[in-house]
Amino acid sequence: MRLNRGVVQPWWRDAVVYEIYVRSFADSDGDGVGDLEGVRSHLDHLVDLGVDALWLTPFYPSPMHDHGYDVADYVDIEPVFGDLAAFDRLLSDAHERDLRVIVDLVPNHTSNEHPWFQAALAGGPERQQYVFRPGRDGGPPNNWTSVFGGPAWTLDKDSGEYYLHLFDATQPDLEWRSPAVHEKFRTILRTWLDRGVDGFRIDVAHALYKHPDLADEPAAPVGSMMAADRPAVWDQPEVVGVYEDWRRITDSYTGDRMMVGEVFLLDARKAARYVGPSRLQQAFNFSVAKADWGAQALREVVDRGLALFDPPTWVLSNHDLPRHTTRFGGGETGRRRAVAATALLLALPGSTYLYQGEELGLEDGDVPAEARQDPIALRSGLPGRDGCRTPMPWVAQDVGHGFTTGRPWLPFGADASERAVDVQRRDETAMLATYRQLLVARRTLRPHLGNAVTWLDPAPDVLALRREGGLVCVLNTSERPVEVPCSGDVLVATQAGACVGDGSLTVPPVSTVWLREDPTHA
Ligand code: GLC
């Protein structure tokens, strides 16, 4: 619990959460793959940065066809990542530093190597816990496609039936109409809550149930979950019932345990329905991650996020999306825009999710076709998501960039040396320093800030808002400096050259300034 303007509220309502893609964060044993001990040894990076929590992508035993999102045992640790003792050490060291830990839960599908699926193939009662159907006209039961490309059904040769997999063929979908599946996940949830985790990120939270008719659908494009509404596939009416059930479980523990749903739906109103006092505590609001650069576009998504989500959540990058530096044009322009947009979101009420490496201004790596590992690339021939998953560069002058002493599982991005952590730590003007300043200022102001946001509309191409409690945030999206009427002290500026004088604030091109308003004007 935490006090905001005299009101006690759970930590997650305004937390800044840092996503760790475990494979690519830090490798402690030289096998080229990041691991839990690597995360533990870099916790001070997160403390220095000033985040409140970290989200770990799946670390469970897995054949790694989807890099851990194909889980073969929900309550143990993949040896490549460590073991349960390593997890406990990480959790306890994080807690000692006042960092909360969110783990990834993957309830839509298991790995085909999970003992449940193996038993299902062998014809045991577990078969009811997956979606097996007879074929149609010598082919799959319907025309559904996998998000990763190709059909969503694979033939089980022994039985002559097909099983459903909305992702890779190695990720069979669970049948959530089976009560046994519910019971199993309740136990999994309790296992991790008992171990002390602070929350869960729920993978493809809008999936789980499929329409019982399994009727044909209009063809869906591959490679993006948000590319199409799939009314028979996503967002069935029954699914929120699962989260109502899980909410009773998280609420039965002390310490404000939470869940955040990856609800990848085109319509943000539908995603917002997953959140509430008896449902998920949060759902990712992906509309910002899809917004174009520009004052109008950003204002629209901010308004929508504020109006629809309680609490609002803000996401610009993650392990499935192009990094926002790249999406906003790459190079110096992309970086200026990226940190300016991040600064806008960090000024808002709600919870912001950062993705590892964005504090360095990393761009997507250019992973050559022969080095690609993402099942999207392998199944569909599209470039896939490897570009945003290239390893963290900790040290500039080192072949393994302090990430590994071995051969990294994916090549580093071209900007690894230039943007490495050790270089930026020595540079007060680096992106890393700006992120730190933003997070320190946010933490300092937090007890004084309310949730009301007022737009100030000072000039075209400029977004300016006043947050209740005296924070003014001005984003200049244009290529020229602008002057806006304001008074107070500059707290953080994402580019050099911001200054206040004579009741006006100068905001450098493509930058954001945070100002602590003069209390007499607040
Ligand atoms: C989620 C994960 C993604 C994974 C997919 C299937 O979208 O973020 O990385 O491939 O689910 O589990």
Residues whose N, C-alpha, C, O or C-beta is under 5 A from the ligand:
A	BS01	GLC	D66 Y69 F167 D203 V204 D320
